[in-house]
Amino acid sequence: KKIQASLDRAAKLDAKEQDMHIVHEPGKVDVVGLGFITNMADYMVGANILVSKAGPGTIAEAAAVGLPIMLTSYLPGQEAGNVDVVLDGGFGDYCEDPILIAKELSCWLQDAELIDVMSVAAKRVGHPHAAEHIVSEIAETSLRWKEQSLLGPKYLP
């Protein structure tokens, strides 16, 4: 629900920028380092590209809103497979060299069609309501176990 609200706000902002005739010049990129934030979805829907380490939650959030990703690092073993999700999904790349990252991102930002293709690919991988489905499944399973335990041990699986 929060992601949808953020998407709605981003769409209104896009429409407002068009009405105000705001033009973004290619090649001029504003980069703002924010540190830790709690309203990540708000920033993701307003971004063109996400630059991040290969954290599973971050990748899932970005994919859910169709945000292309440049991965810069991962925790060996624990996050290595997440890089493959992005690469195989076609919605990002992996690079550790800051100079090469800047060059590649510059190319991405000057190619609106590529950004659109990666955005569509991200949305195919993303599951924006996954957390709700997981919580619902856990609640239903817990309720079934509780009901069965009240009926006695012969009804437990």
C-alpha positions as CSV (number, residue, x, y, z in Angstrom):
1,K,0.0,0.0,0.0
2,K,2.9,2.4,0.8
3,I,4.6,1.5,-2.4
4,Q,1.4,2.2,-4.4
5,A,1.0,5.6,-2.6
6,S,4.6,6.5,-3.5
7,L,3.9,5.5,-7.1
8,D,0.9,7.7,-7.2
9,R,2.8,10.6,-5.7
10,A,5.6,10.1,-8.3
11,A,3.1,10.1,-11.1
12,K,1.6,13.4,-9.8
13,L,5.1,14.9,-9.6
14,D,5.9,13.8,-13.2
15,A,2.7,15.5,-14.4
16,K,3.5,18.6,-12.4
17,E,7.0,18.8,-13.9
18,Q,5.5,18.5,-17.4
19,D,3.0,21.3,-16.7
20,M,5.8,23.5,-15.5
21,H,8.0,22.6,-18.5
22,I,10.9,21.4,-16.4
23,V,13.5,19.9,-18.6
24,H,16.2,17.6,-17.4
25,E,19.5,18.0,-19.3
26,P,21.3,14.8,-20.3
27,G,24.7,14.5,-18.8
28,K,24.0,16.6,-15.8
29,V,23.4,14.2,-12.8
30,D,22.6,15.2,-9.3
31,V,23.9,12.7,-6.8
32,V,22.7,12.9,-3.2
33,G,24.1,10.6,-0.6
34,L,21.5,10.2,2.1
35,G,22.9,7.6,4.5
36,F,20.3,5.6,6.3
37,I,16.7,6.5,5.6
38,T,13.4,4.9,6.5
39,N,11.2,6.1,3.6
40,M,13.2,4.2,0.8
41,A,10.1,3.7,-1.4
42,D,9.6,7.4,-1.7
43,Y,13.1,7.9,-3.0
44,M,13.0,4.8,-5.2
45,V,10.0,5.9,-7.2
46,G,11.6,9.2,-7.8
47,A,15.0,7.8,-9.0
48,N,16.1,6.7,-12.4
49,I,18.7,4.2,-11.1
50,L,19.6,2.7,-7.8
51,V,23.3,2.2,-6.9
52,S,23.6,-0.2,-4.0
53,K,25.2,-3.3,-2.6
54,A,23.4,-6.5,-3.3
55,G,21.1,-6.6,-0.3
56,P,18.0,-8.8,-0.9
57,G,15.5,-6.4,0.6
58,T,16.9,-3.5,-1.4
59,I,16.8,-5.5,-4.6
60,A,13.3,-6.7,-4.0
61,E,12.0,-3.1,-3.3
62,A,13.7,-1.8,-6.4
63,A,12.3,-4.5,-8.6
64,A,8.8,-4.0,-7.2
65,V,8.9,-0.4,-8.4
66,G,10.7,-1.1,-11.7
67,L,14.0,0.6,-10.7
68,P,17.2,-0.5,-12.6
69,I,20.1,-1.3,-10.3
70,M,23.9,-0.9,-10.4
71,L,25.3,-3.3,-7.8
72,T,28.7,-2.3,-6.4
73,S,29.3,-5.1,-3.8
74,Y,27.9,-8.1,-2.0
75,L,28.6,-10.1,1.1
76,P,30.3,-13.3,0.0
77,G,28.1,-16.3,0.2
78,Q,25.2,-14.5,1.8
79,E,24.4,-12.1,-1.1
80,A,26.4,-13.5,-4.0
81,G,23.2,-15.1,-5.5
82,N,21.5,-11.7,-5.4
83,V,23.8,-10.4,-8.1
84,D,22.7,-13.2,-10.4
85,V,19.0,-12.2,-9.8
86,V,19.7,-8.7,-11.1
87,L,22.0,-9.8,-14.0
88,D,19.8,-12.7,-15.1
89,G,16.7,-10.6,-14.7
90,G,18.1,-8.0,-17.1
91,F,17.5,-5.0,-14.8
92,G,21.0,-4.0,-13.8
93,D,24.7,-4.7,-13.7
94,Y,27.5,-5.3,-11.3
95,C,30.7,-3.3,-11.0
96,E,33.1,-2.5,-8.2
97,D,35.2,0.2,-9.9
98,P,33.8,3.7,-9.2
99,I,35.2,5.1,-12.5
100,L,33.6,2.3,-14.6
101,I,30.3,2.6,-12.6
102,A,30.1,6.3,-13.4
103,K,30.8,5.7,-17.1
104,E,28.2,2.9,-17.3
105,L,25.6,5.0,-15.4
106,S,26.2,7.9,-17.7
107,C,25.5,5.7,-20.7
108,W,22.3,4.4,-19.0
109,L,21.1,7.9,-18.2
110,Q,21.5,9.0,-21.8
111,D,19.6,6.0,-23.2
112,A,15.9,6.4,-22.2
113,E,15.0,3.2,-24.1
114,L,17.5,1.1,-22.2
115,I,16.2,2.5,-18.9
116,D,12.6,1.6,-20.0
117,V,13.7,-1.9,-20.9
118,M,15.5,-2.5,-17.6
119,S,12.5,-1.0,-15.7
120,V,10.1,-3.4,-17.4
121,A,12.5,-6.3,-16.7
122,A,12.7,-5.2,-13.0
123,K,8.9,-5.2,-12.7
124,R,8.8,-8.7,-14.2
125,V,11.0,-9.9,-11.3
126,G,9.4,-7.7,-8.6
127,H,6.6,-8.8,-6.4
128,P,5.3,-5.7,-4.7
129,H,2.9,-7.4,-2.4
130,A,5.1,-10.3,-1.4
131,A,5.4,-9.2,2.3
132,E,1.6,-9.1,2.6
133,H,1.3,-12.5,1.1
134,I,3.9,-14.0,3.4
135,V,2.3,-12.5,6.5
136,S,-1.1,-13.7,5.4
137,E,0.3,-17.3,4.8
138,I,2.0,-17.3,8.2
139,A,-1.2,-16.1,9.9
140,E,-3.3,-18.8,8.2
141,T,-0.8,-21.5,9.0
142,S,-0.6,-20.4,12.6
143,L,-4.4,-20.3,12.9
144,R,-4.7,-23.9,11.5
145,W,-2.1,-25.2,14.0
146,K,-3.8,-23.5,16.9
147,E,-7.2,-24.9,15.8
148,Q,-5.7,-28.4,15.4
149,S,-3.9,-28.2,18.8
150,L,-7.2,-27.3,20.5
151,L,-8.8,-30.4,18.9
152,G,-6.1,-32.7,20.2
153,P,-2.8,-34.3,19.1
154,K,-4.5,-36.8,16.7
155,Y,-5.4,-33.8,14.5
156,L,-1.9,-32.3,14.3
157,P,0.0,-33.0,11.0
